[in-house]
């Protein structure tokens, strides 16, 4: 792999400039596996059936509030080769008895995604011959209103039933 050279590599961020990705709000995230390889299970009759790796990905998702107590997990789906989430960042910890992070750990969406990817990747490297699990980046969308939230939620919930027409499905065949 070639080393990054800013004179010839022109990576453009898909993130909004000047936006604080640790601020309160709802975020829609999509993370894809490297080369869209199906690693997390299969779709049967329009329903996702997780394999061991899919179960680990789900555990890592469900563990996010343990590491980031300023988060609330919303809709999610783990697909054969990608995951979709809605995650909420809240300003205060609330009444769940978690204490704030003490070591200055970043509480941004990027840090949360990075932690999730690391957790899943560690399992793969320990238990399989898959070394590179994820694509380099991820897709994020800031959900700005209730209508958008419900549209994205519906998309996530219905995603398995649309697998045969999904662009990520087509790339595997």
C-alpha positions in Angstrom: 0.0 0.0 0.0 1.3 3.4 -0.9 1.9 6.0 1.8 -0.5 9.0 1.8 1.0 11.9 -0.2 -1.1 15.1 0.0 0.4 16.3 -3.3 -1.1 13.4 -5.3 -3.9 12.1 -3.0 -6.8 14.5 -2.8 -9.2 13.0 -0.3 -12.2 15.2 0.2 -14.2 14.8 3.4 -17.9 14.2 3.2 -18.3 15.8 6.6 -19.8 19.3 7.0 -17.1 21.9 7.6 -17.5 23.7 10.9 -20.0 21.2 12.2 -19.5 19.9 15.7 -20.1 16.2 15.4 -20.3 15.8 19.2 -23.3 18.1 19.5 -26.8 16.9 20.4 -28.8 15.4 17.7 -29.7 12.3 15.6 -27.3 10.8 13.2 -27.9 8.2 10.5 -24.8 6.1 9.9 -24.0 3.5 7.3 -20.8 1.4 7.5 -19.8 -1.0 4.7 -17.5 -4.0 4.8 -14.4 -3.9 2.7 -15.3 -4.7 -0.9 -18.9 -5.3 0.2 -18.1 -8.8 1.3 -21.0 -10.5 3.1 -19.6 -11.2 6.6 -22.5 -10.9 9.0 -25.1 -13.4 7.9 -27.7 -13.9 5.2 -31.2 -12.7 4.3 -33.9 -15.4 4.4 -37.5 -14.6 3.4 -36.8 -10.8 3.8 -35.3 -11.2 7.3 -31.7 -10.9 8.4 -30.2 -14.0 10.1 -27.0 -13.1 11.9 -24.1 -15.5 12.0 -21.4 -15.3 14.8 -19.8 -12.3 13.3 -23.2 -10.6 12.9 -23.9 -11.3 16.6 -20.6 -9.7 17.5 -21.4 -6.6 15.4 -24.7 -6.4 17.2 -23.0 -6.8 20.6 -20.6 -4.0 19.7 -23.5 -1.8 18.7 -25.4 -2.5 21.9 -22.3 -1.8 24.0 -21.8 1.8 22.6 -23.7 3.5 25.5 -21.3 1.7 28.0 -18.4 3.6 26.3 -20.3 6.7 25.3 -22.9 7.4 28.0 -24.0 10.5 26.0 -25.6 8.3 23.4 -29.0 6.7 22.9 -29.3 3.9 20.4 -32.2 4.1 18.0 -33.1 2.0 15.0 -30.5 -0.2 13.5 -30.0 -3.2 11.2 -27.0 -5.3 10.5 -27.1 -6.5 6.9 -24.8 -9.1 5.3 -22.2 -6.5 4.3 -23.2 -3.2 5.9 -24.8 -1.8 9.0 -27.3 1.1 9.3 -27.9 3.0 12.6 -29.6 5.9 14.0 -27.8 7.1 17.1 -28.7 10.1 19.2 -26.1 12.2 21.1 -27.6 13.8 24.2 -26.1 16.8 26.1 -26.3 15.4 29.6 -26.0 11.9 31.0 -29.4 11.7 32.6 -30.8 9.2 35.1 -29.0 6.1 33.9 -26.4 6.1 36.6 -23.5 6.4 34.1 -20.7 8.7 35.0 -19.1 10.9 32.4 -16.0 9.8 30.6 -13.0 10.7 32.7 -10.0 10.4 30.3 -11.0 13.1 27.8 -12.1 10.5 25.2 -13.7 12.1 22.2 -17.5 11.9 22.1 -17.9 12.6 18.4 -19.7 10.4 15.9 -16.3 9.7 14.3 -15.0 8.4 17.6 -18.1 6.2 18.1 -17.9 4.7 14.6 -14.1 4.1 15.1 -14.7 2.3 18.4 -17.4 0.1 16.8 -15.2 -0.8 13.9 -12.2 -1.6 16.2 -14.4 -3.9 18.4 -15.7 -5.9 15.4 -12.3 -6.0 13.7 -10.6 -7.3 16.8 -13.0 -10.2 16.9 -12.5 -11.0 13.2 -8.7 -10.9 13.6 -8.8 -13.2 16.6 -11.4 -15.7 15.2 -11.1 -15.7 11.4 -8.7 -15.1 8.6 -10.3 -11.8 7.7 -7.9 -9.0 8.4 -9.6 -6.0 6.7 -13.2 -5.9 7.7 -14.3 -2.3 6.9 -14.1 0.2 4.1 -12.0 3.2 5.0 -14.8 5.6 5.6 -18.5 5.6 6.5 -21.6 7.5 5.4 -23.3 9.9 7.9 -26.3 12.1 7.7 -27.5 14.6 10.3 -31.2 14.1 10.9 -32.7 17.6 11.1 -36.4 17.0 11.5 -39.1 14.5 12.6 -40.1 13.7 9.0 -36.6 12.8 8.0 -36.2 10.7 11.2 -39.3 8.6 10.4 -38.3 8.2 6.7 -34.9 6.9 7.6 -36.2 4.7 10.4 -38.6 3.1 7.9 -35.7 2.6 5.5 -33.6 0.8 8.2 -36.5 -1.4 9.4 -37.4 -2.4 5.9 -33.9 -2.8 4.6 -33.7 -6.7 4.8 -36.9 -7.0 2.8 -35.4 -5.0 0.0 -32.1 -6.9 -0.1 -32.5 -8.4 -3.6 -32.7 -4.9 -5.0 -30.0 -3.4 -2.7 -27.0 -1.9 -4.5 -24.8 -3.7 -1.9 -26.4 -7.0 -2.8 -25.7 -6.5 -6.6 -22.0 -5.9 -6.0 -21.6 -9.4 -4.5 -22.7 -11.1 -7.7 
